[in-house]
Amino acid sequence: GEAPASRMSTQSTYPLEPEASQLQPETPKAPGRQRRHTLPANEFRCLTPEDAASVFEIEREAFISVLGICPLYLEEIKHFLTLCPELSMGWFQEGRLVAFIIGSLWDQERLTQESMTLHRPGGHTAHLRALAVHHTFRGQGKGSILMWGLLHHLGRQPAVRRAVLMCEDALVPFYQTFGFRLVGPCAITLGSLTFKELQRSMWDHASRRRNSGS
Ligand SMILES: CC(=O)SCCNC(=O)CCNC(=O)[C@H](O)C(C)(C)COP(=O)(O)OP(=O)(O)OC[C@H]1O[C@@H](n2cnc3c(N)ncnc32)[C@H](O)[C@@H]1OP(=O)(O)O
């Protein structure tokens, strides 16, 4: 039978861990063979503009139904997935999107209201704009696995020196588990909503280990 639901309910069909992620940008399939034929096929890959409708469906439930707004509307999703798909990641199960992260580049120390709409191709900061997991799949570790997967993928892109995001207060501890540091209140507000800004250096993590010994 199934193991009881617990913090370990991550369904570890593949041991994707912070330092030992096996996610490869060119090999989006989860590594290893499925051990049980009943498990759905998993696929991690960068998103394309064709995925925008699926992304927006998740956002509609995750953000709009709760807050009345969402980080990225359909045209904005298409916009960023056209400009910088390599800064995004989707998790598909049997071809269906179950979780996503969409990013773009930013070129200033802190986020500003302008960062809401702009991708700065020369920037060295990955601005992680939106992370969401389909509601029926939450609390299973999927959001965490996807975030580690994207961070690993970004760590292989020399232009990306750090990552930045904004979130509501309640989610600060969640992002701190990925090595993000709280830098303070975010300049961006949406209506009456305020956010905290968090940053994470990419070089303190994957690259340092890779380059150690030089
Ligand atoms: C940059 C941004 O996009 S910020 C906005 C983030 N997205 C959203 O809020 C959309 C709605 N929520 C979701 O899609 C998901 O709940 C996510 C993305 C926040 C987390 O994905 P999940 O797969 O559920 O997370 P995962 O199972 O890996 O980890 C669960 C942890 O997330 C954190 N968490 C999730 N939701 C909340 C919340 N509402 N308040 C506080 N902590 C939360 C907790 O630390 C939780 O750990 P716990 O179960 O021990 O309490």
The ligand as an SDF file (V2000), in Angstrom:
LIG
                    3D

 51 53  0  0  0  0  0  0  0  0999 V2000
    7.4310   34.1840   -6.4440 C   0  0  0  0  0  0  0  0  0  0  0  0
    6.0140   33.7150   -6.2710 C   0  0  0  0  0  0  0  0  0  0  0  0
    5.4270   33.2400   -7.2050 O   0  0  0  0  0  0  0  0  0  0  0  0
    5.2370   33.8090   -4.7370 S   0  0  0  0  0  0  0  0  0  0  0  0
    3.6670   32.9360   -4.9500 C   0  0  0  0  0  0  0  0  0  0  0  0
    3.7840   31.4760   -4.7400 C   0  0  0  0  0  0  0  0  0  0  0  0
    2.6090   30.7930   -5.2660 N   0  0  0  0  0  0  0  0  0  0  0  0
    1.4050   30.7530   -4.6670 C   0  0  0  0  0  0  0  0  0  0  0  0
    1.2220   31.2580   -3.5700 O   0  0  0  0  0  0  0  0  0  0  0  0
    0.3110   30.0240   -5.4350 C   0  0  0  0  0  0  0  0  0  0  0  0
   -0.4820   29.0730   -4.5730 C   0  0  0  0  0  0  0  0  0  0  0  0
    0.3900   28.1260   -3.9110 N   0  0  0  0  0  0  0  0  0  0  0  0
    1.0770   27.1630   -4.5580 C   0  0  0  0  0  0  0  0  0  0  0  0
    1.0010   27.0180   -5.7670 O   0  0  0  0  0  0  0  0  0  0  0  0
    1.9400   26.2440   -3.7260 C   0  0  0  0  0  0  0  0  0  0  0  0
    1.3510   26.0710   -2.4630 O   0  0  0  0  0  0  0  0  0  0  0  0
    3.3970   26.7320   -3.5400 C   0  0  0  0  0  0  0  0  0  0  0  0
    4.0370   26.9940   -4.8870 C   0  0  0  0  0  0  0  0  0  0  0  0
    3.4790   27.9960   -2.6830 C   0  0  0  0  0  0  0  0  0  0  0  0
    4.1850   25.6360   -2.8270 C   0  0  0  0  0  0  0  0  0  0  0  0
    4.1410   24.4570   -3.6220 O   0  0  0  0  0  0  0  0  0  0  0  0
    3.8690   23.0240   -2.9180 P   0  0  0  0  0  0  0  0  0  0  0  0
    4.1470   21.9780   -3.9110 O   0  0  0  0  0  0  0  0  0  0  0  0
    2.5440   23.0460   -2.2690 O   0  0  0  0  0  0  0  0  0  0  0  0
    5.0050   23.1030   -1.7920 O   0  0  0  0  0  0  0  0  0  0  0  0
    5.8060   21.9200   -1.1300 P   0  0  0  0  0  0  0  0  0  0  0  0
    4.9100   20.7440   -0.9430 O   0  0  0  0  0  0  0  0  0  0  0  0
    7.0870   21.7370   -1.8470 O   0  0  0  0  0  0  0  0  0  0  0  0
    6.1510   22.6080    0.2320 O   0  0  0  0  0  0  0  0  0  0  0  0
    5.1250   22.9020    1.1400 C   0  0  0  0  0  0  0  0  0  0  0  0
    5.5670   24.1030    1.9250 C   0  0  0  0  0  0  0  0  0  0  0  0
    5.2080   25.2890    1.2500 O   0  0  0  0  0  0  0  0  0  0  0  0
    4.9770   26.3190    2.2140 C   0  0  0  0  0  0  0  0  0  0  0  0
    3.6780   26.8920    1.9630 N   0  0  0  0  0  0  0  0  0  0  0  0
    2.8550   26.5870    0.9390 C   0  0  0  0  0  0  0  0  0  0  0  0
    1.7760   27.3630    0.9830 N   0  0  0  0  0  0  0  0  0  0  0  0
    1.9030   28.1710    2.0490 C   0  0  0  0  0  0  0  0  0  0  0  0
    1.1270   29.1900    2.6070 C   0  0  0  0  0  0  0  0  0  0  0  0
   -0.0510   29.5590    2.1040 N   0  0  0  0  0  0  0  0  0  0  0  0
    1.5890   29.8030    3.7110 N   0  0  0  0  0  0  0  0  0  0  0  0
    2.7680   29.4620    4.2670 C   0  0  0  0  0  0  0  0  0  0  0  0
    3.5500   28.4880    3.7710 N   0  0  0  0  0  0  0  0  0  0  0  0
    3.1230   27.8620    2.6770 C   0  0  0  0  0  0  0  0  0  0  0  0
    5.0950   25.6800    3.5560 C   0  0  0  0  0  0  0  0  0  0  0  0
    6.4180   25.9090    4.0030 O   0  0  0  0  0  0  0  0  0  0  0  0
    4.9010   24.2220    3.2380 C   0  0  0  0  0  0  0  0  0  0  0  0
    5.5340   23.4090    4.1580 O   0  0  0  0  0  0  0  0  0  0  0  0
    4.6090   22.6400    5.2470 P   0  0  0  0  0  0  0  0  0  0  0  0
    3.7120   21.7580    4.4410 O   0  0  0  0  0  0  0  0  0  0  0  0
    5.5960   21.9030    6.0640 O   0  0  0  0  0  0  0  0  0  0  0  0
    3.8700   23.7060    5.9680 O   0  0  0  0  0  0  0  0  0  0  0  0
  1  2  1  0
  2  3  2  0
  2  4  1  0
  4  5  1  0
  5  6  1  0
  6  7  1  0
  7  8  1  0
  8  9  2  0
  8 10  1  0
 10 11  1  0
 11 12  1  0
 12 13  1  0
 13 14  2  0
 13 15  1  0
 15 16  1  0
 15 17  1  0
 17 18  1  0
 17 19  1  0
 17 20  1  0
 20 21  1  0
 21 22  1  0
 22 23  2  0
 22 24  1  0
 22 25  1  0
 25 26  1  0
 26 27  2  0
 26 28  1  0
 26 29  1  0
 29 30  1  0
 30 31  1  0
 31 32  1  0
 31 46  1  0
 32 33  1  0
 33 34  1  0
 33 44  1  0
 34 35  1  0
 34 43  1  0
 35 36  2  0
 36 37  1  0
 37 38  1  0
 37 43  2  0
 38 39  1  0
 38 40  2  0
 40 41  1  0
 41 42  2  0
 42 43  1  0
 44 45  1  0
 44 46  1  0
 46 47  1  0
 47 48  1  0
 48 49  2  0
 48 50  1  0
 48 51  1  0
M  END
$$$$
